[in-house]
Amino acid sequence: MSETKHTPRPWKVAEWTTDGGRRYISVQTDYPASCRGSCSIACMTGSYYTKTGQPDRETSVAINRANADLIAAAPELEHELGGIADALTAGETVVIEPGSVKASRIAAAIAAATGD
């Protein structure tokens, strides 16, 4: 697997509401150590509207949260699946036993990506 060029894992989803009631959802990391608190990687700002053109806050928050979950899980998915992809590309056989630590880690990364 090639060297990682993105911000190192772990990434996490953070949500907060301003005093004005506006909700924000972002993907953050505690890396680099020089950051005070967390550093934002991405901020979900999509707005969704009903068919009549009215803002749909509930849908906006749900979709933005799902997008943030997927983005935050990307480094873990890369970590867990990258070596498997490299081995398969090299023509190696990959066996992952049901219930193994590797199978559990892959399942956890997928669950994080889907918000489960």
N, C-alpha and C positions, 0 to 999 in steps of 0.2 A: 504494500500500500504506500502511495506517495506521502511525502511529508505534509502535515496539515498546515494550511495557510490561514485558516480562520482563527478567531478568538478561541482559546482552549475551553473545553467543557469543565464543569457543568454549566449549562444555561438554565435559567428558571423564568417562570412567568410571574409578573407582578401586576397587581391591579390596585388602583387608587381612585378616589373621587375628590375633585377640587371643592373648595368652599362654595363655588357656584353650581355644584351638582354635576359637572361634566366628568364622565368616567374615562379613565385611561387604562390601557392594557399594553404592557411592554414585555420584551424579552431582555433579561439582564444577566450579568455575570459579575462575580466578585474579582475577576481578573482584569487588568493587572493589579497587583497588590498596591500600586500607587494610587488607585482609585479610592476616593473617600466614599465608603458605602459601596453601592453597586454601580456598574457602568451599563448603560442601555445599549443593546445591540440593535433592536428594532422596536418601533412603536406602532401599534395597530390603530389606525385612525379612520378606517373605512366606515362610511355611513350608508345605510340601506333604507329604502323607501317603500311604502306600500304602493299598490297599483294606482292609487289616487294621488300619489306624490307627497304623502305625509311621511315625515321621518318615523322610522320603526326602530326605536331604541333597543327593545328587547332582542330583535333579530340582529341588530348591529353588534350588540355586546356578545351574543352567542357566537356569531361568525368570527368576530375579532378574537375571541378567546380560543376558538378552534384553530384559527390560523396561528396564534401565538403558541399554542401547545405543539403544533406541528413543527414550527421553526425552532422552538426550544429543544425539541427531541432530536433534531438533525445531527448534532455532534455525537450523541449516544448511538444513534442508528448507524452512523458512519463507523464508529468504533467497533460495534458489535458485528456488523456485516462486511466491513472492508476486508478483513483477513479472509473471510469465506469467499468473497468475490475474487480476490487475488489467487487463492488456491484453485478455484474452478477455472479461472483464466489460464493458469499454468497447467491445466489438464489433470489436476489432482482430484482424488475422490474425497469428498467431505462427508463425514458422518456425525450427526448431532443426535445424541441419544435423548429420547423423551425423558423429561424430568431432570436432565443434566443442568449443571450451573449455566452452561452456554445457552441452552434452550430457554432457561428461566430469564437470563439477561436479554435475550432477543425479544421474548414475550413482553418483558417490562418496558423495553424501548419502544415497541410498537404500541403498547397501552398508553405510554406517555404521549406519543405522537397523536393518538386518537382521542386523548382526553379521558380515557377509561381508568 
